Amino acid sequence: MKQELWSYRNGLLIVERFTGTFNPEEIRKSDEVIVSKALKKNEPLTVLADLSNATFPHIEPVEIKELFATFDKNIETINGMRIALIANEEHYNEFVKASSYAIEATKRPITVMVFHSLTSATEWLELSSQEHQLITENLSK
């Protein structure tokens, strides 16, 4: 399991890359990092998470709600947050879990969308071509 994180826009844009196998506790720890960064800002965060090389075998779709515990404790802080998840459509189970996560998110004041490509995700997040290029370079290392 490996997680990498980059910040742009003075910390308002967070990019994460997950590689390997993750359990629910590791996801919650990642969310705690995001919430701690959001607490320092007066504006909603934009998050792009590349999950295309990650697996979540210990997370069942019915357990997705539990992953929101950190966000649920910080509703004011996460209000307006936009999260783009890049999932590998070739790994059907992982794509279903990402989609279930996005559906569960609709019960909160955040927006989560699942994408097959970095380009689609950065377009939805309305990132500049320069930001797209920087993110592409970091994610391809």
N, C-alpha and C positions, 0 to 999 in steps of 0.2 A: 504494500500500500504506500502510495506517495501522493502528497498533495502539494501543489505549488500555488503561490498567490502573487499577483502583480496589482499595483494601484496606479491609476491614471486620474486626471482631472482633480488633482489635489485630494485624492482619496474618495471622490464621489463615484468613481467607476472602478469596480473590483473585478478582476479576471482570475478565475481558478481553473487549475487542471488537476483532475483526479486520474491516477493511473494505478491499476491493480484492484484488489478486493477490499471492500469497505463494509464495516458493520454499522449498526444504528448509532452507537456511541461516537464513532468517528465523524459521522454526519452531524450529530448534535454539536460536537466540538467545533466543527467548521462553521456552523450557524452562530455559535457564540462569538467567534472571531468577527463575523460579518456584523452582528449586532453591536459588538464593542466599537467597531469602526463607525457604525451609524450613529451611535451615541455621541460621537465627537463632532458630528456635522448637523447643520440646521436644515439640510435638504435631503430628500430621499436618495438612497443609493441606487445605482444601476449595477447589476451583477451579471456577469457572463460566466457560466460554469461548463467547462468541457468535460463531459462524462464519457466521451466516445471510447476511451480505453479503460474504463472502470467497470467493475461488476459489483453487485450488491446481493450476493446469494443468501444472506441472513436477514434480508428485509423482504417480507411478504407484502403484496399490495394492500392487504387489510391492515397492516401495521403502519402505513404511510402517515396517518394522522399523528401518531406519536412523535414523528420527526419534527413536528411543528412546535414542540414544547417551548423551545427558546424564543421563537417568534411570538408565540401566544403570550408569553410573559412580558413582551416588549412591544405591544401593539402600537402604541404612540410612536415609538422609534422607527418601526418598519413601515409606517403609513406611507403609501405611494411608491414603495420600492418596486423596481421592475427587475425580473430575473429571467434570463435566457439560458436554457439548458440545451446543450448539444449532446444528443444521444445517437448511438450507432444503431441504425435501423436493422443491421444484420444480426444484432443481438436482441431478438424479439423480447425476451423477458425483461431486459434492462430498459428497453424503450417503453414497455408497458408500465414499469415502475416509475419512470420519469413522467409519463403521461398521467399516472395516478397522482403523483405529487402535484402536478399542475392543476388538476381538478380539485384536489384538497385545498390548494392555495386560494381558490375562489371564495372560501369562507373567511378570508382575511383581507385587509386593505392593501394587498399586494397583487401584482400581476406576474404570473409565471407562464412562459410559453416554451414548448419543446421544439427543437429544430434538428434537421439532419446535417446542416452545414454551418460553418462559421460565417460565411457570407450572408446567409438568411438571418442568422442571429444578430449580426452587427447592423444589418439594414433595419430590422425591427426595433433595435435599441437606438436607432438613429445616430450611430457613431460616424464620425468623419472618416474620410478615406485615409487620412494620416493615422488615426486611431486604429482603424482596421489593419493597416500595414504593420504598425507596432505590435499589435496583438498577434497577428499571423506570424511574425518573426519570433516572438516569445514562445508561442505554442508549438512551433516547428523545431525548437531546439531539443 
